[in-house]
Amino acid sequence: MENYIKKSTNVNTNEISSPQLPQSKLYLKILGIPFLTNNGTPIARNQIEEVIKRIHLFNNIMLVSSPRIIKASPKSDMVVIWIDI
């Protein structure tokens, strides 16, 4: 059993960096958003980003990439929005 345990004398303290919080990548899937806006134009990524900035739940969340807008089906008037956070 001793062969599997690393002894603390073998640890190089020069390789240990300062403690950091873990970084993870998550996504958020938003369903049921209309494809067309009130003026009849398709919904745009910048509109989604503006709405996200106004929601207090997203105050300390950083977007990894631009939101992806995908139609639910080719003939549907609804979209699915994927957001990497």
C-alpha positions in Angstrom: 0.0 0.0 0.0 2.9 2.4 0.7 3.9 2.4 -3.0 0.7 4.2 -3.9 1.0 7.0 -1.4 3.2 9.9 -2.3 5.4 11.1 0.5 5.3 14.7 1.4 9.1 14.9 1.2 8.8 14.4 -2.6 6.6 17.5 -3.2 8.4 20.4 -4.9 7.1 23.5 -3.2 8.4 25.7 -6.0 5.7 24.1 -8.3 2.8 25.0 -6.0 1.0 28.1 -7.1 -1.2 30.4 -5.1 -4.7 29.0 -4.3 -7.4 29.8 -6.9 -11.1 29.3 -7.2 -12.1 26.5 -9.5 -13.2 27.7 -13.0 -16.1 25.9 -14.6 -18.0 26.3 -17.8 -21.8 25.9 -17.7 -24.5 26.6 -20.2 -28.0 27.9 -19.9 -30.8 26.8 -22.3 -33.7 29.2 -22.7 -36.8 27.8 -24.3 -39.9 29.5 -25.8 -38.5 32.7 -27.1 -40.3 34.2 -30.2 -38.2 34.2 -33.3 -39.6 37.6 -34.4 -39.4 40.8 -32.3 -42.3 43.3 -32.0 -41.2 45.1 -35.2 -41.1 41.9 -37.2 -37.3 41.4 -37.4 -35.6 38.2 -36.3 -34.2 38.3 -32.7 -30.5 39.2 -32.6 -27.6 38.1 -30.3 -27.0 41.6 -29.1 -30.7 41.9 -28.0 -30.3 38.7 -25.9 -27.0 40.1 -24.4 -28.7 43.4 -23.4 -31.6 41.6 -21.7 -29.1 39.3 -19.8 -27.2 42.4 -18.6 -30.4 43.8 -17.1 -31.3 40.7 -15.1 -30.0 40.9 -11.5 -29.3 37.1 -11.4 -26.6 37.6 -14.0 -24.7 40.4 -12.3 -21.6 38.4 -11.5 -21.7 36.0 -14.4 -19.5 36.3 -17.4 -20.5 35.1 -20.9 -17.9 32.8 -22.5 -19.2 33.3 -26.0 -22.1 35.0 -27.8 -25.5 33.4 -27.3 -26.5 30.9 -29.9 -30.0 31.3 -31.3 -31.5 28.1 -32.9 -34.9 27.7 -34.3 -36.9 25.0 -32.5 -37.8 23.5 -35.9 -37.6 24.8 -39.5 -41.2 25.9 -39.5 -41.4 27.0 -35.9 -41.8 30.7 -34.8 -39.9 29.9 -31.5 -36.2 29.7 -30.8 -33.9 28.0 -28.3 -31.1 30.1 -26.9 -27.9 28.5 -25.6 -25.7 30.7 -23.4 -22.2 29.6 -22.3 -21.5 31.0 -18.9 
